[in-house]
Amino acid sequence: MKKCIHCGAQLPDNAGFCPYCRRRQREEDARSARARPWGKLMVIGAVIALALLVWGAAALLSRLQYTPVSLSTQNSTIHYADRGGSFLLCLRWDDGEAGDLVSRVISEGERGDAVSLLYAYDAESGENRRAAFQRRLESVSVTAEPGSVTPDAPKPNGGAVRGAALTYTAESGTCAIVWSLRMKNGDTITLRHSLRAVKQRSFSYSYQDYDLSTLEKLEEFLAKLCSGANAGAVTTIYLPPVQYEGGLRLDTRGFAFVGCTDGEQRTAFTDTVYVQVRTPQLVEFTGVSFLGSGGVGLSAEEGAILRGCSFEGWDIGVDSRDGSWVAAFDCEFIANGVGFRFNSGSSTLASPTYSGNRFIGNGIGFQILKTPSREVLSFPGCRFERNSKDIDNQSNRSVNTRGAVFVKEEE
C-alpha cells in the first residue's frame, strides 16, 4: 500500500489516481498536467506573433516597394509626378525662347553660342520648383543628335535646374538637344528640343546711326532696304524709344525689330501692324509696345515671333489669321477685348508653346477659333488674371494648361 502524495490516503501500490482528492499520483504527471494548458497557449501565442510579424513586414515592404517608370517625349515639355509632387518640365534657351524648334541665323565661318536650359515648374501653380526637383534628381546628361554639336556638361544655371552650353556653326544644320534625367527613385525622363543653324548673311541698323524718329522716316528706310542688293539677308533694326503715330504694313520682306526704353519713353505703335511677308525671314518684334484704343494691334497672315512685347487697349491684341502662326514669349496682353486670337487653319510655322505670357484684365485672354494642326497648345509659366474668360477654346482642340496660373481676383 502507498499513500496519496497529496492528501495521505491509503492507496494500492499501482494506483495512479487518488479517489479521495481526485488528483494524479506521479509528480511528473501532475506537473505535466499543470503545464500542458499553458504550453499550448504559449505555442498558440508564438504562432500568432509570428503571423503578425510576417504580415507587418509584408505591409511595410508593400509600402516601401516602388516600380520605377520611364517617361520620354519628342517635345520640349513633359509632365512628371512622384509621391511628393507634380512638375511640368520645360526646355528653354538662354534668350528666353521656348518651343520644340528654334532657328539661329549665322554667317558662314562664324561660331554661335547658346545655352539649353531645363526648368521645373509646379504643375498646378506654375511656380518655379527648381530646388524641390533638384532634391529628387540623381543625374542628368545632355547629348546632341546628330553629333554636329557637342553640349558641355549641364550645370546649375540661375532659376533653371540645369543649363548646358553648346557651340554651333553654319554647317551644324538641325540638331536635337536631348536631356536624359535619372531620379533618385529610379525613374528616367527624356525630353528634347532642336536648334536649327541657318546660314545667311545678316545686317543690323540702329536709330543711333539712322533717322528713324517718325513713322514716315521708318517706312522710307525700310523701302530702301527692300530694294537694295542685300534684300534677302537677315536684317535687325534697333528702333528708337518713340511712339509711332500710326501702324505699319510689312508685305515685302521680313525684319527683326528691337525696341528700347529711355526713362518713360519706349518704342510703341498706336495703329495696326500688318504682317503679310512670305519670305524666309520671319517678322520679329522684341521689346515693342502696341498701344491702342480699339481695332487690332498685330494682324498676321504669315508667321511672326513676339518676345517681351505688350498689347494694351485693343479690340484684338494679336490676330493670327489664316496662313500664319504667331509665336509669343514673355509678352503682356492687358485690357483688350481679346488678348490673343488664334484663327489660322494653315501655316508653315509651328510653335505650340506659349511660355511666360501675362493675360490681365481682358474680355478674353486667349481665344482659339481654329489651328493649323493637331498640335497641343501649352502655356507653361503663363498668368491669367482678372479676365472675363481666360481661354476661349471654340475649336475644342486639346490645350495643356499645366504650369499656368489662373487668378480671378486681384491679389
C-alpha positions as CSV (number, residue, x, y, z in Angstrom):
1,M,0.0,0.0,0.0
2,K,1.1,3.6,-0.6
3,K,-0.1,6.9,0.5
4,C,-1.5,9.6,-1.7
5,I,1.2,12.2,-2.3
6,H,-1.4,15.0,-1.9
7,C,-3.9,14.0,0.8
8,G,-2.1,11.0,2.5
9,A,-4.9,8.5,2.0
10,Q,-4.0,4.8,1.6
11,L,-3.9,3.7,-2.0
12,P,-3.0,0.5,-3.9
13,D,0.7,0.3,-4.9
14,N,-0.2,0.6,-8.6
15,A,-2.7,3.4,-8.1
16,G,-2.1,6.4,-10.4
17,F,-5.1,8.4,-9.2
18,C,-6.5,9.2,-5.7
19,P,-10.3,8.7,-5.5
20,Y,-10.4,10.9,-2.4
21,C,-8.7,14.1,-3.6
22,R,-9.1,13.2,-7.3
23,R,-5.5,14.0,-8.1
24,R,-2.8,12.2,-10.0
25,Q,-0.1,10.4,-8.0
26,R,3.0,10.9,-10.1
27,E,4.7,14.3,-9.6
28,E,5.8,14.5,-13.2
29,D,2.3,13.7,-14.3
30,A,1.0,16.4,-12.1
31,R,3.5,18.9,-13.3
32,S,2.7,17.8,-16.9
33,A,-1.0,18.2,-16.3
34,R,-0.5,21.6,-14.8
35,A,1.9,22.8,-17.5
36,R,0.2,21.4,-20.6
37,P,-2.6,24.1,-20.9
38,W,0.0,26.9,-20.5
39,G,2.3,25.3,-23.0
40,K,-0.5,25.1,-25.6
41,L,-1.2,28.8,-25.0
42,M,2.4,29.7,-25.4
43,V,2.7,27.8,-28.7
44,I,-0.5,29.4,-30.0
45,G,0.7,32.9,-28.9
46,A,4.0,32.3,-30.7
47,V,2.3,31.3,-33.9
48,I,0.1,34.4,-33.7
49,A,3.0,36.7,-33.0
50,L,5.0,35.2,-35.9
51,A,2.0,35.7,-38.2
52,L,1.6,39.3,-37.1
53,L,5.3,39.9,-37.7
54,V,5.2,38.4,-41.2
55,W,2.0,40.4,-42.0
56,G,3.6,43.6,-40.7
57,A,6.8,43.0,-42.7
58,A,4.8,42.3,-45.8
59,A,2.7,45.5,-45.4
60,L,5.9,47.6,-44.8
61,L,7.6,46.1,-47.8
62,S,4.5,46.8,-49.9
63,R,4.6,50.5,-48.8
64,L,8.3,50.8,-49.5
65,Q,8.3,48.9,-52.8
66,Y,8.2,51.2,-55.9
67,T,8.4,50.3,-59.5
68,P,10.4,52.9,-61.5
69,V,8.8,54.4,-64.6
70,S,10.3,55.7,-67.8
71,L,8.9,58.8,-69.5
72,S,10.0,60.0,-72.9
73,T,8.8,62.7,-75.3
74,Q,9.9,64.2,-78.6
75,N,8.9,67.6,-77.3
76,S,10.3,70.3,-75.1
77,T,7.8,69.9,-72.2
78,I,6.7,66.9,-70.2
79,H,4.6,66.3,-67.0
80,Y,6.3,64.3,-64.2
81,A,4.7,63.3,-60.9
82,D,6.1,61.3,-57.9
83,R,4.8,60.8,-54.4
84,G,5.9,64.2,-53.3
85,G,4.7,66.5,-56.1
86,S,3.7,67.2,-59.7
87,F,6.1,69.0,-62.0
88,L,6.0,70.5,-65.5
89,L,9.5,70.2,-67.0
90,C,10.3,72.7,-69.8
91,L,13.3,73.3,-72.0
92,R,14.1,76.8,-73.0
93,W,17.0,78.7,-74.5
94,D,19.1,81.4,-72.7
95,D,17.4,84.2,-74.7
96,G,14.1,83.0,-73.2
97,E,12.8,81.3,-76.3
98,A,10.8,78.1,-75.8
99,G,9.3,75.7,-78.4
100,D,10.4,72.5,-79.9
101,L,12.4,74.0,-82.7
102,V,14.2,77.3,-82.8
103,S,16.3,78.8,-85.6
104,R,19.5,80.7,-85.3
105,V,20.9,82.6,-88.3
106,I,24.6,82.5,-88.5
107,S,27.1,83.6,-91.2
108,E,29.5,81.2,-92.8
109,G,32.7,80.8,-90.8
110,E,31.3,82.2,-87.6
111,R,30.5,80.3,-84.4
112,G,27.4,80.8,-82.3
113,D,26.8,80.1,-78.6
114,A,23.6,79.0,-76.9
115,V,22.6,77.5,-73.6
116,S,19.9,74.9,-73.4
117,L,18.1,75.3,-70.0
118,L,15.9,72.8,-68.1
119,Y,13.2,74.4,-65.9
120,A,10.9,72.7,-63.4
121,Y,7.5,74.4,-62.6
122,D,4.8,73.3,-60.2
123,A,2.2,71.6,-62.5
124,E,-0.7,73.3,-60.7
125,S,0.5,76.8,-59.5
126,G,3.2,77.4,-62.2
127,E,5.7,78.4,-59.5
128,N,9.4,77.7,-60.2
129,R,10.2,74.5,-58.2
130,R,13.9,74.2,-59.1
131,A,15.1,73.3,-55.6
132,A,12.4,70.7,-55.0
133,F,13.1,69.0,-58.3
134,Q,16.9,69.1,-57.7
135,R,16.5,67.2,-54.4
136,R,14.9,64.3,-56.4
137,L,17.4,64.4,-59.2
138,E,20.3,61.9,-59.2
139,S,22.0,62.5,-62.5
140,V,21.5,64.3,-65.8
141,S,23.2,64.1,-69.2
142,V,22.7,66.1,-72.4
143,T,23.6,64.8,-75.9
144,A,23.1,66.0,-79.4
145,E,21.5,64.1,-82.3
146,P,23.3,64.1,-84.8
147,G,26.6,64.9,-83.1
148,S,27.4,68.0,-85.1
149,V,27.1,69.9,-81.9
150,T,28.7,68.8,-78.6
151,P,27.0,70.3,-75.5
152,D,29.0,70.9,-72.3
153,A,28.2,69.0,-69.1
154,P,25.0,70.5,-67.6
155,K,25.5,72.8,-64.6
156,P,23.2,74.8,-62.3
157,N,22.1,78.0,-64.0
158,G,20.1,80.7,-62.3
159,G,16.5,79.8,-61.9
160,A,17.0,76.7,-64.1
161,V,17.6,73.2,-62.8
162,R,20.5,72.8,-65.2
163,G,22.0,74.6,-68.2
164,A,24.1,73.0,-71.0
165,A,26.2,75.4,-73.1
166,L,26.8,74.5,-76.7
167,T,28.6,75.9,-79.8
168,Y,27.3,75.6,-83.3
169,T,28.3,76.8,-86.8
170,A,26.5,77.5,-90.1
171,E,27.3,73.9,-91.1
172,S,25.6,72.4,-87.9
173,G,22.2,72.2,-89.6
174,T,19.3,71.0,-87.4
175,C,20.4,69.2,-84.2
176,A,18.2,67.8,-81.4
177,I,19.4,68.5,-77.9
178,V,18.4,65.5,-75.8
179,W,18.1,65.7,-72.0
180,S,18.2,62.4,-70.1
181,L,17.3,62.6,-66.4
182,R,17.6,59.9,-63.7
183,M,15.7,60.4,-60.5
184,K,16.7,59.0,-57.1
185,N,13.6,56.7,-57.0
186,G,14.8,55.1,-60.3
187,D,12.5,57.0,-62.7
188,T,14.0,58.1,-66.0
189,I,12.9,61.1,-68.1
190,T,13.8,62.1,-71.6
191,L,12.8,65.3,-73.4
192,R,14.3,67.4,-76.2
193,H,14.2,70.5,-78.3
194,S,16.1,71.3,-81.5
195,L,18.3,74.1,-82.8
196,R,18.5,74.9,-86.5
197,A,21.5,76.8,-87.7
198,V,20.6,78.9,-90.7
199,K,23.4,80.0,-92.9
200,Q,22.6,83.5,-94.1
201,R,24.1,87.0,-94.4
202,S,22.9,89.3,-91.7
203,F,22.9,93.0,-91.2
204,S,21.9,95.4,-88.4
205,Y,20.9,99.0,-88.3
206,S,20.4,101.3,-85.3
207,Y,18.4,104.5,-84.8
208,Q,21.7,105.9,-83.4
209,D,23.1,105.9,-87.0
210,Y,19.9,106.5,-89.0
211,D,17.0,108.8,-88.5
212,L,14.1,106.5,-87.6
213,S,12.3,109.0,-85.4
214,T,8.9,109.1,-87.2
215,L,6.8,106.5,-88.9
216,E,7.3,108.2,-92.3
217,K,11.1,108.1,-91.9
218,L,10.9,104.4,-90.8
219,E,8.9,103.5,-93.8
220,E,11.3,105.3,-96.2
221,F,14.2,103.4,-94.6
222,L,12.5,100.0,-94.9
223,A,11.7,100.7,-98.5
224,K,15.4,101.4,-99.3
225,L,16.4,98.1,-97.6
226,C,13.8,96.2,-99.6
227,S,15.1,97.4,-102.9
228,G,18.8,97.0,-102.0
229,A,21.3,94.4,-103.1
230,N,21.0,92.6,-99.7
231,A,17.3,92.3,-99.8
232,G,17.5,88.5,-99.0
233,A,19.7,89.0,-95.9
234,V,18.5,88.8,-92.3
235,T,18.2,92.3,-91.1
236,T,17.8,93.6,-87.5
237,I,16.6,97.1,-86.9
238,Y,17.0,98.8,-83.5
239,L,14.2,101.3,-83.1
240,P,14.3,104.5,-81.0
241,P,12.3,105.0,-77.8
242,V,9.5,106.9,-79.6
243,Q,5.8,106.4,-80.1
244,Y,5.0,105.9,-83.8
245,E,1.7,107.6,-84.5
246,G,0.2,105.0,-86.8
247,G,0.7,101.5,-88.0
248,L,3.0,99.6,-90.3
249,R,2.5,97.3,-93.2
250,L,5.1,94.6,-93.8
251,D,4.4,92.8,-97.1
252,T,7.7,92.7,-98.9
253,R,10.3,91.2,-96.6
254,G,10.8,90.3,-93.0
255,F,12.7,92.3,-90.4
256,A,13.6,91.8,-86.8
257,F,12.6,94.9,-84.9
258,V,14.1,95.6,-81.4
259,G,12.5,98.3,-79.3
260,C,14.0,100.1,-76.3
261,T,13.1,102.4,-73.4
262,D,14.6,105.7,-72.2
263,G,13.1,106.8,-68.9
264,E,9.3,106.9,-69.5
265,Q,9.7,106.8,-73.3
266,R,9.5,103.4,-75.1
267,T,9.1,102.1,-78.6
268,A,5.4,101.8,-79.4
269,F,3.0,101.6,-82.3
270,T,-0.5,103.2,-82.0
271,D,-2.2,101.6,-85.0
272,T,-2.3,98.2,-86.6
273,V,0.9,96.5,-87.8
274,Y,0.1,94.2,-90.7
275,V,2.4,91.1,-91.3
276,Q,1.9,89.7,-94.8
277,V,5.5,88.7,-95.6
278,R,6.2,85.5,-97.4
279,T,10.0,85.4,-97.4
280,P,12.4,83.1,-95.5
281,Q,12.9,85.6,-92.7
282,L,10.0,85.9,-90.3
283,V,8.9,89.2,-88.9
284,E,10.1,89.5,-85.3
285,F,9.3,92.1,-82.6
286,T,11.3,92.3,-79.3
287,G,10.5,94.7,-76.5
288,V,7.9,96.7,-78.6
289,S,4.7,98.1,-77.2
290,F,1.4,98.2,-79.1
291,L,-0.9,100.8,-77.6
292,G,-4.4,101.0,-79.0
293,S,-7.9,102.5,-78.5
294,G,-9.8,99.8,-80.3
295,G,-9.0,97.9,-83.5
296,V,-6.3,95.3,-84.0
297,G,-2.7,95.6,-82.6
298,L,-1.0,93.0,-84.8
299,S,-2.7,91.4,-87.8
300,A,-0.8,88.5,-89.3
301,E,-1.3,86.4,-92.4
302,E,2.2,84.9,-92.2
303,G,4.4,83.7,-89.3
304,A,5.7,86.2,-86.7
305,I,7.6,86.0,-83.4
306,L,6.9,88.2,-80.4
307,R,9.3,88.4,-77.5
308,G,8.7,90.7,-74.5
309,C,6.1,92.8,-76.2
310,S,2.9,94.4,-74.8
311,F,-0.5,94.8,-76.2
312,E,-2.9,97.2,-74.4
313,G,-6.3,98.7,-75.2
314,W,-7.2,96.9,-78.5
315,D,-10.3,95.1,-79.5
316,I,-7.9,92.3,-80.5
317,G,-4.3,92.5,-79.4
318,V,-2.9,89.8,-81.8
319,D,-5.0,88.4,-84.6
320,S,-3.3,85.3,-86.0
321,R,-5.2,84.8,-89.3
322,D,-5.2,82.1,-92.0
323,G,-1.7,81.3,-93.2
324,S,0.0,82.5,-90.0
325,W,1.3,81.2,-86.7
326,V,2.3,83.9,-84.3
327,A,4.6,82.8,-81.5
328,A,4.6,84.8,-78.3
329,F,7.0,84.5,-75.4
330,D,7.1,86.7,-72.2
331,C,4.5,89.1,-73.6
332,E,1.8,91.1,-71.8
333,F,-1.8,91.4,-73.0
334,I,-3.6,94.0,-70.9
335,A,-7.2,95.4,-71.0
336,N,-8.0,94.2,-74.5
337,G,-11.3,92.8,-75.8
338,V,-9.3,89.7,-76.9
339,G,-5.7,89.5,-75.9
340,F,-4.6,86.9,-78.5
341,R,-6.8,85.3,-81.2
342,F,-5.7,82.1,-82.9
343,N,-7.7,82.0,-86.1
344,S,-5.5,80.2,-88.6
345,G,-6.1,76.9,-90.3
346,S,-2.8,76.6,-92.2
347,S,0.8,77.7,-91.6
348,T,4.4,76.7,-92.4
349,L,5.4,77.6,-88.8
350,A,4.6,75.7,-85.7
351,S,5.4,76.9,-82.2
352,P,2.8,75.4,-79.8
353,T,4.4,76.5,-76.5
354,Y,3.3,79.9,-75.3
355,S,5.6,80.5,-72.3
356,G,5.9,83.3,-69.7
357,N,3.0,85.4,-71.1
358,R,0.6,87.5,-68.9
359,F,-3.1,88.0,-69.8
360,I,-4.5,90.6,-67.5
361,G,-7.9,92.3,-67.4
362,N,-9.0,91.2,-70.9
363,G,-12.5,90.2,-72.0
364,I,-10.9,87.0,-73.4
365,G,-7.3,86.2,-72.6
366,F,-6.5,83.7,-75.3
367,Q,-9.1,82.7,-78.0
368,I,-8.8,79.6,-80.2
369,L,-11.1,79.6,-83.2
370,K,-9.0,77.2,-85.3
371,T,-5.5,75.9,-85.5
372,P,-3.5,74.6,-88.5
373,S,-2.6,71.2,-86.9
374,R,-3.3,68.8,-84.1
375,E,-0.5,70.5,-82.0
376,V,-1.4,70.8,-78.3
377,L,-1.1,74.5,-77.3
378,S,0.6,74.8,-73.9
379,F,1.1,77.7,-71.5
380,P,3.9,77.0,-69.1
381,G,4.7,79.9,-66.8
382,C,1.7,82.0,-68.1
383,R,-0.5,84.0,-65.8
384,F,-4.2,84.6,-66.4
385,E,-5.6,87.3,-64.1
386,R,-8.9,89.1,-64.0
387,N,-10.0,88.2,-67.5
388,S,-13.7,87.7,-68.1
389,K,-12.7,84.4,-69.7
390,D,-9.2,83.1,-69.6
391,I,-9.2,80.7,-72.6
392,D,-12.0,80.6,-75.1
393,N,-11.4,77.2,-76.9
394,Q,-14.1,77.2,-79.6
395,S,-12.1,74.7,-81.7
396,N,-12.3,72.2,-78.9
397,R,-8.6,71.3,-79.5
398,S,-6.5,69.8,-76.7
399,V,-5.0,72.5,-74.5
400,N,-2.3,71.9,-71.9
401,T,-2.6,74.4,-69.0
402,R,-0.2,72.7,-66.6
403,G,2.2,75.3,-65.3
404,A,-0.2,78.2,-65.9
405,V,-1.6,80.4,-63.1
406,F,-5.2,81.4,-63.0
407,V,-6.2,84.3,-60.8
408,K,-9.8,85.6,-60.7
409,E,-9.4,88.4,-58.2
410,E,-6.7,91.0,-57.6
411,E,-4.2,89.7,-55.2
